[in-house]
């Protein structure tokens, strides 16, 4: 090729990324497709030939992220073509004569800048340097074949960096930070509670899997949710009877179990649901060994204990929804009585989810004002305002809903959504959840009960032992003893 003036703008069609190459290994045919004479490299900032120093130029290349070899390997006595330079890419250049012919057909040309520009352009000093050098290079808009690869790459580097600093989207994360794959939640059991949990949760996760033993039922539910995807955002929904659909889940929500009949105590469900869990838990461990298990099935405290024993997971990764819903009901009813929003009422129901739960009246407050300071007998016998009736309604509410509609669903479904959201997004939220409590509040039994917990993406990060009065402490220990008796009767 004749030594003629080249343009620094790469042809949009002929420019392609190449894997790193070793110049000394390049064939003449390869270099012919990239018409730059690498044996005649000169000072890129001066059109007059000067003594070529390979090590000096190599250090320059390294600083720009172009050269990947070690400069100590360069032999100053050899020409550049015989030195082991490794370049990140090799462009195809066109002469100005060729470029004029190309422009007759198309006026749209691509401007090149490498991925590293976006990383470096985060720094103001680098952007200022890029802008200054860019002006100098543009003034010398000609590129000669004898100046080769270095001047070409330097021009594009600084021009690209200068342009990237003005782009709408600017880099924030380092290139070493890999985007996290979308979150995945699996719901096991597509009954009323399971579907309420699935419907609520699919709005906060990127992937939802449904598992159930009834093939037609789970297939129909999957289709039904898939057809409404456009109305709530992108969420991949799949499912079936095979647990392979649950593979690599971040959270597995277990709602499967025998339905609680009208008037039936949660504790009477134990053995039937333990047998179901013996089939579920091993499959969860097989397909999602790093997941967090959220148990919803009743009796939730005992089944959370069972899930922990069967899975072998660390305690912080097996969580029961516990009294999270009880506390929500408690706050709602208190808010109704006091005439304030439930969000402005702060109080917990702890212990067992159900009949032996404990309302912590001594800590209930609104705007920091403890109700016990205004009514010392709150929640006790002789309370003139009869606050104890609220806790009785909390305990009875599930039975009332089952009597009226046959099942509970939406409130517990929203409970699952809130808990999963805290887990997926590392919210550090405090919820009353079912966790192992041995050694806390004088409890000696190996049981799961609900206490306020700090929820992070790791699961349960910390427990928060509340200050309880003697009556509340006695009720909590009694609740633990009741559950322990049932656990001792489980047939494993």
Secondary structure as GFF3:
##gff-version 3
##sequence-region A 1 492
A	DSSP	beta_strand	5	6	.	.	.	ID=ss1
A	DSSP	beta_strand	21	22	.	.	.	ID=ss2
A	DSSP	three_ten_helix	23	25	.	.	.	ID=ss3
A	DSSP	alpha_helix	28	33	.	.	.	ID=ss4
A	DSSP	three_ten_helix	38	40	.	.	.	ID=ss5
A	DSSP	alpha_helix	54	63	.	.	.	ID=ss6
A	DSSP	three_ten_helix	71	73	.	.	.	ID=ss7
A	DSSP	three_ten_helix	80	82	.	.	.	ID=ss8
A	DSSP	beta_strand	86	87	.	.	.	ID=ss9
A	DSSP	alpha_helix	96	105	.	.	.	ID=ss10
A	DSSP	alpha_helix	115	120	.	.	.	ID=ss11
A	DSSP	alpha_helix	124	139	.	.	.	ID=ss12
A	DSSP	beta_strand	143	144	.	.	.	ID=ss13
A	DSSP	three_ten_helix	145	147	.	.	.	ID=ss14
A	DSSP	alpha_helix	148	164	.	.	.	ID=ss15
A	DSSP	beta_strand	184	188	.	.	.	ID=ss16
A	DSSP	alpha_helix	192	201	.	.	.	ID=ss17
A	DSSP	beta_strand	207	211	.	.	.	ID=ss18
A	DSSP	alpha_helix	215	226	.	.	.	ID=ss19
A	DSSP	three_ten_helix	229	231	.	.	.	ID=ss20
A	DSSP	beta_strand	236	240	.	.	.	ID=ss21
A	DSSP	three_ten_helix	243	246	.	.	.	ID=ss22
A	DSSP	beta_strand	251	254	.	.	.	ID=ss23
A	DSSP	three_ten_helix	266	269	.	.	.	ID=ss24
A	DSSP	alpha_helix	270	287	.	.	.	ID=ss25
A	DSSP	beta_strand	292	295	.	.	.	ID=ss26
A	DSSP	alpha_helix	300	311	.	.	.	ID=ss27
A	DSSP	three_ten_helix	315	317	.	.	.	ID=ss28
A	DSSP	beta_strand	318	320	.	.	.	ID=ss29
A	DSSP	alpha_helix	324	338	.	.	.	ID=ss30
A	DSSP	three_ten_helix	342	344	.	.	.	ID=ss31
A	DSSP	beta_strand	345	346	.	.	.	ID=ss32
A	DSSP	beta_strand	349	350	.	.	.	ID=ss33
A	DSSP	beta_strand	358	359	.	.	.	ID=ss34
A	DSSP	three_ten_helix	361	363	.	.	.	ID=ss35
A	DSSP	beta_strand	365	366	.	.	.	ID=ss36
A	DSSP	beta_strand	369	370	.	.	.	ID=ss37
A	DSSP	alpha_helix	371	374	.	.	.	ID=ss38
A	DSSP	alpha_helix	388	405	.	.	.	ID=ss39
A	DSSP	alpha_helix	410	424	.	.	.	ID=ss40
A	DSSP	beta_strand	429	436	.	.	.	ID=ss41
A	DSSP	beta_strand	448	456	.	.	.	ID=ss42
A	DSSP	beta_strand	459	463	.	.	.	ID=ss43
A	DSSP	alpha_helix	470	488	.	.	.	ID=ss44
###
